[in-house]
Amino acid sequence: MMYGTDTAKIEEPSECPWIDLKTTHDVEAWIDNHNRDLQQLVKKNNATGYGICFCLGQGGEIFMHTTSEGDVLLDVTPEAEWVAPLITAATQAKARHAQIWMLPGDTLTQLVLGLSSLVASTRIVLAHDFKIKKYW
């Protein structure tokens, strides 16, 4: 369980095993499906700091949120820093040496496609800090 801004307990969904996505069509269908589920849970729980957590098979997690402007916000845990070169290659973003990444929204499909073979499971997150309060 996680806690929202009103300190009420929020029940987060459990982890789901990952199915390797091979095409942009697969990724776009996955995004649509998870976006629908996420929006329903956000409304039900009045959540903030919501998004998707990618649990990587080789260790670490990447928390992902899309902003109201359509940008992609990533929180790459220290255990997942090894995936930074793939993020830059998939999105053509400048290499970062920080835990928080801000990417243009048009890179989302390529990001998920690039990460796909490394993901072991995902879970919807309803209360993640992202360590940057100004975006909320």
C-alpha positions as CSV (number, residue, x, y, z in Angstrom):
1,M,0.0,0.0,0.0
2,M,1.0,3.5,-0.7
3,Y,-0.1,6.8,0.8
4,G,-1.7,9.7,-1.1
5,T,-1.5,13.3,-0.2
6,D,-4.4,13.1,2.2
7,T,-2.6,10.3,4.1
8,A,-5.4,7.9,3.4
9,K,-4.3,4.4,2.3
10,I,-4.4,3.7,-1.4
11,E,-4.5,0.1,-2.5
12,E,-2.3,-0.3,-5.5
13,P,-2.7,-3.0,-8.1
14,S,-0.4,-6.0,-7.9
15,E,2.5,-6.6,-10.4
16,C,1.6,-8.0,-13.8
17,P,4.0,-10.2,-15.7
18,W,5.4,-8.5,-18.8
19,I,4.7,-9.7,-22.3
20,D,7.5,-8.7,-24.7
21,L,6.1,-6.1,-27.1
22,K,7.6,-6.4,-30.5
23,T,6.0,-3.7,-32.7
24,T,4.9,-0.1,-32.3
25,H,1.3,-1.4,-32.7
26,D,1.8,-3.7,-29.7
27,V,3.2,-0.8,-27.7
28,E,0.4,1.6,-28.6
29,A,-2.2,-1.0,-27.7
30,W,-0.4,-1.5,-24.3
31,I,-0.3,2.2,-23.7
32,D,-4.0,2.7,-24.5
33,N,-5.0,-0.3,-22.2
34,H,-2.9,0.8,-19.3
35,N,-3.9,4.4,-19.6
36,R,-7.6,3.4,-19.4
37,D,-6.9,1.3,-16.3
38,L,-4.8,4.0,-14.7
39,Q,-7.3,6.8,-15.2
40,Q,-10.1,4.7,-13.6
41,L,-7.9,4.0,-10.6
42,V,-6.8,7.6,-10.3
43,K,-10.4,8.8,-10.3
44,K,-11.5,6.1,-7.8
45,N,-8.6,6.9,-5.4
46,N,-8.1,10.6,-6.0
47,A,-4.4,9.8,-6.5
48,T,-1.4,12.0,-7.2
49,G,2.0,10.9,-8.3
50,Y,0.5,8.1,-10.5
51,G,2.1,6.2,-13.3
52,I,3.6,2.9,-14.3
53,C,6.5,1.1,-12.7
54,F,8.6,-1.1,-14.9
55,C,10.4,-3.7,-12.8
56,L,13.5,-4.7,-14.8
57,G,14.6,-8.3,-15.0
58,Q,18.3,-7.5,-14.3
59,G,17.5,-5.2,-11.4
60,G,16.0,-1.9,-10.6
61,E,12.8,-0.1,-11.4
62,I,11.8,2.8,-13.7
63,F,8.7,4.8,-12.6
64,M,7.0,6.6,-15.5
65,H,4.4,9.3,-15.6
66,T,3.1,11.5,-18.4
67,T,2.5,15.1,-17.6
68,S,-0.5,17.1,-18.5
69,E,1.6,18.7,-21.3
70,G,2.3,15.2,-22.7
71,D,5.9,14.9,-21.6
72,V,7.3,11.7,-20.1
73,L,8.8,11.9,-16.6
74,L,11.0,9.0,-15.5
75,D,12.4,8.2,-12.1
76,V,15.2,5.7,-12.7
77,T,16.2,4.0,-9.4
78,P,19.9,3.7,-8.7
79,E,19.7,0.0,-9.2
80,A,18.4,0.6,-12.8
81,E,21.1,3.2,-13.8
82,W,22.6,0.6,-16.1
83,V,19.6,1.1,-18.5
84,A,20.5,4.8,-19.1
85,P,22.3,4.1,-22.5
86,L,19.2,2.3,-23.8
87,I,17.0,5.2,-22.8
88,T,19.2,7.7,-24.7
89,A,19.4,5.4,-27.7
90,A,15.6,4.7,-27.8
91,T,14.6,8.3,-27.4
92,Q,17.5,10.2,-28.9
93,A,17.6,12.1,-25.6
94,K,20.7,13.7,-24.3
95,A,22.5,11.3,-21.8
96,R,21.6,12.1,-18.2
97,H,23.5,11.4,-15.0
98,A,20.5,12.0,-12.8
99,Q,17.7,9.8,-11.4
100,I,14.9,12.0,-12.9
101,W,14.5,12.2,-16.7
102,M,12.1,14.5,-18.6
103,L,11.5,13.3,-22.2
104,P,9.3,14.7,-25.0
105,G,5.9,12.9,-25.3
106,D,6.6,11.8,-28.8
107,T,9.3,9.5,-27.5
108,L,7.0,7.3,-25.4
109,T,6.3,4.6,-27.9
110,Q,10.0,4.2,-28.7
111,L,10.9,4.2,-25.0
112,V,8.5,1.4,-24.2
113,L,9.6,-0.5,-27.3
114,G,13.2,-0.1,-26.4
115,L,12.7,-1.2,-22.8
116,S,10.4,-4.1,-23.6
117,S,12.9,-6.9,-23.7
118,L,14.3,-5.8,-20.3
119,V,11.1,-5.6,-18.4
120,A,10.1,-8.5,-16.1
121,S,6.8,-7.0,-14.8
122,T,4.9,-3.8,-14.4
123,R,2.5,-2.3,-11.8
124,I,0.3,0.7,-11.7
125,V,1.5,3.2,-9.1
126,L,-0.9,5.6,-7.5
127,A,1.4,7.6,-5.1
128,H,5.0,8.1,-6.3
129,D,6.9,11.2,-5.3
130,F,9.1,11.6,-8.5
131,K,11.2,13.8,-6.2
132,I,10.1,16.9,-8.2
133,K,7.0,18.4,-6.5
134,K,6.7,21.3,-8.9
135,Y,5.2,19.1,-11.6
136,W,2.2,18.2,-9.4
